[in-house]
Amino acid sequence: MGAPPIAEQKTMMAGMPAPQVVVPSSGPSSAANQKTMAVSAPQGIPTAGTQIIPDSQGVVAYARDRAAAAREAAGPDTLPAPPAGALFWIAWIIIGIGAGLGIHFWLAHKAATGT
């Protein structure tokens, strides 16, 4: 069996719906289209308080607003300040004593064994 004649192929193709063009939903062109659609919204949609800004500025503005709200919710800083380095110096004294004792006993061990 061979392929149908050309006249039949044209008839079959005429009965099929036209192919649809698919536009990808990601990429810079779709973002521009979405911004255009948001600006040219129909009159029935309320747009009060809507501000169209570039994406990076929007992210920064959102983060700044969220940080300010979190600071306000947290209230004033109520933790007392640590002592002026007392814990730091105590820790170094303990480390120094430990290191000194370790070196002392290591040297004493070397002297006692003669190695």
MDTraj code that builds the backbone (N, CA, C; nanometers):
import mdtraj as md
import numpy as np

residues = "MET GLY ALA PRO PRO ILE ALA GLU GLN LYS THR MET MET ALA GLY MET PRO ALA PRO GLN VAL VAL VAL PRO SER SER GLY PRO SER SER ALA ALA ASN GLN LYS THR MET ALA VAL SER ALA PRO GLN GLY ILE PRO THR ALA GLY THR GLN ILE ILE PRO ASP SER GLN GLY VAL VAL ALA TYR ALA ARG ASP ARG ALA ALA ALA ALA ARG GLU ALA ALA GLY PRO ASP THR LEU PRO ALA PRO PRO ALA GLY ALA LEU PHE TRP ILE ALA TRP ILE ILE ILE GLY ILE GLY ALA GLY LEU GLY ILE HIS PHE TRP LEU ALA HIS LYS ALA ALA THR GLY THR".split()
xyz = np.array([
    [0.0843, -0.1186, 0.0000],
    [0.0000, 0.0000, 0.0000],
    [0.0877, 0.1233, 0.0000],
    [0.0521, 0.2171, -0.0743],
    [0.1282, 0.3412, -0.0829],
    [0.0582, 0.4535, -0.0087],
    [0.1144, 0.5691, -0.0185],
    [0.0561, 0.6871, 0.0448],
    [-0.0666, 0.7298, -0.0340],
    [-0.1644, 0.7926, 0.0330],
    [-0.2818, 0.8383, -0.0407],
    [-0.2425, 0.9448, -0.1432],
    [-0.3232, 0.9582, -0.2464],
    [-0.2926, 1.0599, -0.3472],
    [-0.2921, 1.2013, -0.2873],
    [-0.2251, 1.2907, -0.3536],
    [-0.2093, 1.4285, -0.3082],
    [-0.3440, 1.4949, -0.2834],
    [-0.4416, 1.4721, -0.3684],
    [-0.5731, 1.5348, -0.3527],
    [-0.6365, 1.4911, -0.2206],
    [-0.6224, 1.3630, -0.1844],
    [-0.6788, 1.3155, -0.0570],
    [-0.6036, 1.3754, 0.0620],
    [-0.4713, 1.3895, 0.0497],
    [-0.3933, 1.4479, 0.1587],
    [-0.4370, 1.5917, 0.1846],
    [-0.4617, 1.6683, 0.0771],
    [-0.5071, 1.8067, 0.0937],
    [-0.6430, 1.8103, 0.1618],
    [-0.7306, 1.7167, 0.1265],
    [-0.8637, 1.7114, 0.1869],
    [-0.8528, 1.6773, 0.3352],
    [-0.7639, 1.5809, 0.3701],
    [-0.7474, 1.5429, 0.5104],
    [-0.6905, 1.6597, 0.5919],
    [-0.5954, 1.7319, 0.5343],
    [-0.5333, 1.8440, 0.6049],
    [-0.6323, 1.9593, 0.6234],
    [-0.7237, 1.9763, 0.5300],
    [-0.8203, 2.0852, 0.5404],
    [-0.9143, 2.0628, 0.6587],
    [-0.9416, 1.9370, 0.6946],
    [-1.0325, 1.9076, 0.8039],
    [-0.9667, 1.9188, 0.9415],
    [-0.8353, 1.9310, 0.9481],
    [-0.7655, 1.9391, 1.0768],
    [-0.7623, 2.0834, 1.1265],
    [-0.7634, 2.1017, 1.2582],
    [-0.7530, 2.2388, 1.3094],
    [-0.6128, 2.2934, 1.2848],
    [-0.6036, 2.4233, 1.2782],
    [-0.4748, 2.4886, 1.2535],
    [-0.3840, 2.4711, 1.3757],
    [-0.2556, 2.4528, 1.3542],
    [-0.1649, 2.4381, 1.4677],
    [-0.1612, 2.5667, 1.5503],
    [-0.1500, 2.5504, 1.6833],
    [-0.1481, 2.6671, 1.7719],
    [-0.0047, 2.6995, 1.8095],
    [0.0228, 2.8269, 1.8201],
    [0.1558, 2.8717, 1.8576],
    [0.1624, 2.8745, 2.0107],
    [0.2651, 2.8130, 2.0667],
    [0.2828, 2.8107, 2.2116],
    [0.3938, 2.9075, 2.2476],
    [0.3620, 3.0037, 2.3343],
    [0.4601, 3.1022, 2.3796],
    [0.5130, 3.0555, 2.5149],
    [0.6455, 3.0440, 2.5337],
    [0.6981, 3.0014, 2.6631],
    [0.6636, 3.1019, 2.7715],
    [0.6426, 3.0500, 2.8939],
    [0.5994, 3.1377, 3.0026],
    [0.7150, 3.1961, 3.0815],
    [0.8391, 3.1607, 3.0482],
    [0.9523, 3.2176, 3.1203],
    [1.0443, 3.2871, 3.0220],
    [1.1234, 3.3775, 3.0743],
    [1.2176, 3.4492, 2.9900],
    [1.1910, 3.5977, 2.9955],
    [1.2819, 3.6752, 2.9434],
    [1.2679, 3.8202, 2.9532],
    [1.1507, 3.8752, 2.8734],
    [1.1161, 3.8111, 2.7607],
    [1.0075, 3.8657, 2.6800],
    [0.8730, 3.8498, 2.7511],
    [0.8536, 3.7379, 2.8231],
    [0.7259, 3.7192, 2.8912],
    [0.7141, 3.8136, 3.0100],
    [0.8267, 3.8439, 3.0775],
    [0.8225, 3.9390, 3.1891],
    [0.7832, 4.0766, 3.1382],
    [0.8354, 4.1150, 3.0223],
    [0.7996, 4.2446, 2.9649],
    [0.6516, 4.2460, 2.9279],
    [0.6010, 4.1341, 2.8745],
    [0.4602, 4.1268, 2.8388],
    [0.3729, 4.1366, 2.9630],
    [0.4131, 4.0721, 3.0728],
    [0.3344, 4.0768, 3.1953],
    [0.3311, 4.2184, 3.2510],
    [0.4441, 4.2885, 3.2467],
    [0.4453, 4.4265, 3.2947],
    [0.3547, 4.5136, 3.2086],
    [0.3586, 4.4893, 3.0771],
    [0.2732, 4.5666, 2.9874],
    [0.1268, 4.5391, 3.0175],
    [0.0945, 4.4118, 3.0440],
    [-0.0441, 4.3780, 3.0744],
    [-0.0864, 4.4410, 3.2067],
    [0.0039, 4.4482, 3.3053],
    [-0.0321, 4.5071, 3.4335],
    [-0.0557, 4.6563, 3.4198],
    [0.0219, 4.7225, 3.3354],
    [0.0050, 4.8667, 3.3169],
    [-0.1230, 4.8953, 3.2405],
    [-0.1544, 4.8129, 3.1416],
    [-0.2724, 4.8379, 3.0593],
    [-0.3901, 4.7522, 3.1071],
    [-0.4111, 4.7453, 3.2388],
    [-0.5219, 4.6674, 3.2935],
    [-0.6542, 4.7352, 3.2590],
    [-0.7598, 4.6577, 3.2473],
    [-0.8900, 4.7167, 3.2174],
    [-0.9327, 4.8152, 3.3263],
    [-1.0243, 4.9033, 3.2925],
    [-1.0675, 5.0086, 3.3840],
    [-1.1377, 4.9540, 3.5077],
    [-1.1972, 4.8365, 3.5008],
    [-1.2718, 4.7817, 3.6137],
    [-1.1827, 4.7283, 3.7249],
    [-1.0555, 4.7055, 3.6977],
    [-0.9652, 4.6494, 3.7988],
    [-0.9014, 4.7635, 3.8767],
    [-0.9144, 4.7625, 4.0116],
    [-0.8532, 4.8711, 4.0881],
    [-0.7008, 4.8579, 4.0876],
    [-0.6333, 4.9694, 4.0638],
    [-0.4874, 4.9695, 4.0609],
    [-0.4301, 5.0686, 4.1608],
    [-0.5093, 5.1122, 4.2595],
    [-0.4597, 5.2080, 4.3572],
    [-0.3484, 5.1442, 4.4398],
    [-0.2404, 5.2158, 4.4580],
    [-0.1291, 5.1654, 4.5371],
    [-0.0361, 5.0744, 4.4604],
    [-0.0645, 5.0489, 4.3334],
    [0.0211, 4.9624, 4.2535],
    [0.1347, 5.0456, 4.1977],
    [0.2551, 4.9949, 4.2149],
    [0.3709, 5.0656, 4.1630],
    [0.4514, 4.9673, 4.0786],
    [0.4778, 5.0034, 3.9538],
    [0.5557, 4.9184, 3.8653],
    [0.7015, 4.9623, 3.8744],
    [0.7861, 4.8729, 3.9253],
    [0.9287, 4.9022, 3.9353],
    [1.0058, 4.7821, 3.8838],
    [1.1334, 4.8000, 3.8478],
    [1.2129, 4.6856, 3.8022],
    [1.2199, 4.5780, 3.9097],
    [1.2378, 4.4548, 3.8678],
    [1.2320, 4.3400, 3.9581],
    [1.3303, 4.3496, 4.0730],
    [1.4561, 4.3850, 4.0483],
    [1.5547, 4.3869, 4.1558],
    [1.5197, 4.4925, 4.2601],
    [1.4686, 4.6056, 4.2183],
    [1.4296, 4.7084, 4.3147],
    [1.3102, 4.6624, 4.3963],
    [1.2225, 4.5874, 4.3346],
    [1.1065, 4.5359, 4.4066],
    [1.1462, 4.4384, 4.5151],
    [1.2423, 4.3522, 4.4846],
    [1.2893, 4.2559, 4.5837],
    [1.3550, 4.3281, 4.7002],
    [1.4379, 4.4267, 4.6706],
    [1.5065, 4.5017, 4.7756],
    [1.4052, 4.5783, 4.8604],
    [1.3077, 4.6401, 4.7978],
    [1.2072, 4.7152, 4.8728],
    [1.1255, 4.6221, 4.9617],
    [1.0897, 4.5059, 4.9103],
    [1.0141, 4.4083, 4.9898],
    [1.0962, 4.3617, 5.1103],
    [1.2228, 4.3305, 5.0882],
    [1.3089, 4.2848, 5.1976],
    [1.3262, 4.3950, 5.3017],
    [1.3407, 4.5184, 5.2576],
    [1.3569, 4.6304, 5.3502],
    [1.2298, 4.6484, 5.4344],
    [1.1136, 4.6369, 5.3723],
    [0.9880, 4.6499, 5.4467],
    [0.9716, 4.5372, 5.5480],
    [1.0040, 4.4141, 5.5071],
    [0.9928, 4.2997, 5.5992],
    [1.0896, 4.3127, 5.7155],
    [1.2116, 4.3611, 5.6911],
    [1.3100, 4.3776, 5.7977],
    [1.2643, 4.4850, 5.8959],
    [1.2094, 4.5937, 5.8442],
    [1.1606, 4.6996, 5.9329],
    [1.0441, 4.6496, 6.0179],
    [0.9546, 4.5718, 5.9588],
    [0.8420, 4.5167, 6.0348],
    [0.8914, 4.4200, 6.1419],
    [0.9930, 4.3398, 6.1102],
    [1.0477, 4.2455, 6.2087],
    [1.1147, 4.3201, 6.3234],
    [1.1866, 4.4287, 6.2917],
    [1.2497, 4.5083, 6.3982],
    [1.1457, 4.5710, 6.4894],
    [1.0376, 4.6204, 6.4320],
    [0.9315, 4.6801, 6.5130],
    [0.8642, 4.5749, 6.6008],
    [0.8428, 4.4564, 6.5470],
    [0.7779, 4.3495, 6.6237],
    [0.8676, 4.2988, 6.7360],
    [0.9981, 4.3004, 6.7163],
    [1.0911, 4.2499, 6.8171],
    [1.1012, 4.3442, 6.9365],
    [1.0792, 4.4691, 6.9159],
    [1.0891, 4.5653, 7.0255],
    [1.2338, 4.6020, 7.0542],
    [1.2547, 4.6731, 7.1644],
    [1.3910, 4.7175, 7.1964],
    [1.4789, 4.5993, 7.2381],
    [1.6068, 4.6171, 7.2233],
    [1.7032, 4.5136, 7.2590],
    [1.7152, 4.5104, 7.4114],
    [1.6695, 4.4008, 7.4746],
    [1.6672, 4.3939, 7.6206],
    [1.7786, 4.3076, 7.6784],
    [1.8635, 4.2486, 7.5951],
    [1.9714, 4.1667, 7.6465],
    [2.0811, 4.2560, 7.7048],
    [2.1313, 4.2226, 7.8262],
    [2.2392, 4.3048, 7.8815],
    [2.3691, 4.2795, 7.8051],
    [2.4525, 4.3800, 7.8015],
    [2.5805, 4.3661, 7.7335],
    [2.6709, 4.2745, 7.8154],
    [2.7493, 4.1911, 7.7503],
    [2.8388, 4.1036, 7.8267],
    [2.9447, 4.1869, 7.8982],
    [3.0058, 4.1305, 8.0035],
    [3.1108, 4.2058, 8.0710],
    [3.2220, 4.2417, 7.9726],
    [3.2953, 4.3431, 8.0053],
    [3.3950, 4.3965, 7.9116],
    [3.5109, 4.2995, 7.8942],
    [3.4872, 4.1900, 7.8267],
    [3.5930, 4.0968, 7.7924],
    [3.6394, 4.0061, 7.9051],
    [3.5707, 4.0025, 8.0188],
    [3.6158, 3.9209, 8.1315],
    [3.6164, 3.7728, 8.0947],
    [3.5115, 3.7245, 8.0333],
    [3.5039, 3.5837, 7.9962],
    [3.6122, 3.5484, 7.8943],
    [3.6401, 3.6390, 7.8031],
    [3.7442, 3.6183, 7.7029],
    [3.8796, 3.5976, 7.7699],
    [3.9140, 3.6860, 7.8635],
    [4.0451, 3.6770, 7.9288],
    [4.0540, 3.5566, 8.0215],
    [3.9460, 3.5207, 8.0877],
    [3.9460, 3.4012, 8.1727],
    [3.9696, 3.2761, 8.0871],
    [3.9049, 3.2699, 7.9707],
    [3.9236, 3.1557, 7.8816],
    [4.0677, 3.1462, 7.8347],
    [4.1299, 3.2593, 7.7996],
    [4.2690, 3.2565, 7.7552],
    [4.3641, 3.2181, 7.8688],
    [4.3349, 3.2578, 7.9891],
    [4.4182, 3.2192, 8.1038],
    [4.4131, 3.0680, 8.1226],
    [4.2927, 3.0104, 8.1145],
    [4.2782, 2.8656, 8.1310],
    [4.3510, 2.7925, 8.0180],
    [4.3386, 2.8408, 7.8951],
    [4.4080, 2.7781, 7.7817],
    [4.5592, 2.7888, 7.8006],
    [4.6074, 2.9037, 7.8463],
    [4.7512, 2.9231, 7.8675],
    [4.8061, 2.8314, 7.9751],
    [4.7343, 2.8198, 8.0854],
    [4.7788, 2.7305, 8.1929],
    [4.7813, 2.5861, 8.1429],
    [4.6778, 2.5457, 8.0709],
    [4.6726, 2.4095, 8.0177],
    [4.7873, 2.3822, 7.9212],
    [4.8154, 2.4767, 7.8334],
    [4.9251, 2.4583, 7.7378],
    [5.0591, 2.4531, 7.8103],
    [5.0770, 2.5391, 7.9102],
    [5.2019, 2.5393, 7.9866],
    [5.2232, 2.4074, 8.0601],
    [5.1193, 2.3568, 8.1242],
    [5.1303, 2.2289, 8.1942],
    [5.1578, 2.1149, 8.0959],
    [5.0918, 2.1201, 7.9803],
    [5.1141, 2.0167, 7.8798],
    [5.2581, 2.0143, 7.8322],
    [5.3136, 2.1306, 7.8025],
    [5.4537, 2.1385, 7.7581],
    [5.5467, 2.0926, 7.8706],
    [5.5185, 2.1364, 7.9956],
    [5.6014, 2.0977, 8.1109],
    [5.6054, 1.9454, 8.1254],
    [5.4900, 1.8797, 8.1236],
    [5.4874, 1.7350, 8.1412],
    [5.5489, 1.6618, 8.0213],
    [5.5337, 1.7162, 7.9020],
    [5.5947, 1.6537, 7.7845],
    [5.7475, 1.6602, 7.7937],
    [5.7987, 1.7780, 7.8317],
    [5.9439, 1.7916, 7.8477],
    [5.9954, 1.7044, 7.9625],
    [5.9204, 1.6976, 8.0734],
    [5.9615, 1.6112, 8.1846],
    [5.9629, 1.4654, 8.1419],
    [5.8667, 1.4253, 8.0614],
    [5.8624, 1.2875, 8.0128],
    [5.9820, 1.2585, 7.9225],
    [6.0148, 1.3530, 7.8345],
    [6.1307, 1.3352, 7.7454],
    [6.2599, 1.3232, 7.8263],
    [6.2726, 1.4060, 7.9327],
    [6.3948, 1.4025, 8.0141],
    [6.4041, 1.2703, 8.0920],
    [6.2903, 1.2207, 8.1397],
    [6.2912, 1.0986, 8.2196],
    [6.3206, 0.9756, 8.1334],
    [6.2726, 0.9753, 8.0105],
    [6.2952, 0.8573, 7.9245],
    [6.4231, 0.8696, 7.8441],
    [6.4811, 0.9874, 7.8405],
    [6.6070, 1.0081, 7.7690],
    [6.5909, 1.0150, 7.6189],
    [6.4726, 1.0383, 7.5659],
    [6.4552, 1.0478, 7.4197],
    [6.4513, 1.1898, 7.3728],
])
top = md.Topology()
chain = top.add_chain()
for i, resn in enumerate(residues, 1):
    res = top.add_residue(resn, chain, resSeq=i)
    for name in ("N", "CA", "C"):
        top.add_atom(name, md.element.get_by_symbol(name[0]), res)
traj = md.Trajectory(xyz[None], top)
